[in-house]
């Protein structure tokens, strides 16, 4: 579970201490940028600074912007271009453009939503933090969970409802963005911008089969944020500490285990059992689970035989087309570690809607816009 950014925790501490606090939040990047949207820098009324938004490129200018807000200036969205020379200084190959929202955090409009966001994350629940970027109420915040919301954006009840609905959709997808609404809060409009920052629960990865490939994949998948479970009906195979070191280990039949799991489009199921009595029930249950990625190890001949049996069991051609097998990108992988890299590369490419080919053979930006505007 992603933790509340340190800057937001500090903001709550400073507000509780009675300080005035200005936040500069990165809401959109175009091209390369040192940090992702959601990064935040704080400046209080004593001149203390916490956090960073670009690794040093524009922080000095933001201190000046914060001073103007503390002096009574309005909240504002500011845009800066990061030059190529500045980008190299912070470890990037080329520059880009960043948009930041600079506003004073209100004890009445911001603190309740920040506290609700903190509490949801501490409880392991997904939450989105919505911040209004325009109008007299700019800076107002709304914390949205799957079951409710805390705070208000201070415009209309319709805007709160529209934003909450969009935020819950973003939680399902695990993404953040800037959304536009009408002056009344209708989704068809462009008068008001709202930044939605999601704190989704980690995606799940379920691996069936306690083998060396599973241990290697669990270790690497954990490094990129997956919550990994290795499941095998054979207790003797699952006992090795090399599996429990990087994953939850479950001894169960795959179809029975998946029947009790709720999986979504950000989740992945891998079938490594190499035994029809395990892998076919696992694949059938995985396709019915809602998991966004379903993959299986095996040669092309093995998978062709497996497909024939699954088709006889009632799966359709559309069902079978969802199975990535042999799973992974074609990088010549042979060892468990190499195979894990190939599989994760395929999952990342599909998740990002990328081809997975060589960057040197492609054109255009390496990193597309990291926040959507709609």
LINMO-V68195 format. One record per run of one state. SS is the DSSP state (H for helix, E for strand, C for the rest). FROM is the first residue (numbers start at 1). TO is the last residue. If there is no record, write none. Layout:
SS|FROM|TO + SS|FROM|TO
This chain:
C|1|5 + H|6|16 + C|17|20 + E|21|31 + C|32|39 + E|40|44 + C|45|48 + E|49|51 + C|52|58 + H|59|70 + C|71|75 + E|76|82 + C|83|83 + H|84|89 + C|90|95 + E|96|105 + C|106|110 + H|111|122 + C|123|126 + E|127|132 + C|133|140 + E|141|145 + C|146|147 + E|148|151 + C|152|156 + H|157|173 + C|174|176 + E|177|181 + C|182|191 + E|192|199 + C|200|203 + E|204|208 + C|209|211 + H|212|223 + C|224|226 + E|227|231 + C|232|234 + H|235|238 + C|239|240 + H|241|244 + C|245|247 + E|248|250 + C|251|253 + H|254|259 + C|260|267 + E|268|271 + C|272|275 + H|276|288 + C|289|292 + E|293|296 + C|297|299 + H|300|312 + C|313|316 + H|317|321 + C|322|322 + E|323|324 + C|325|335 + H|336|351 + C|352|358 + H|359|361 + C|362|371 + E|372|373 + C|374|374
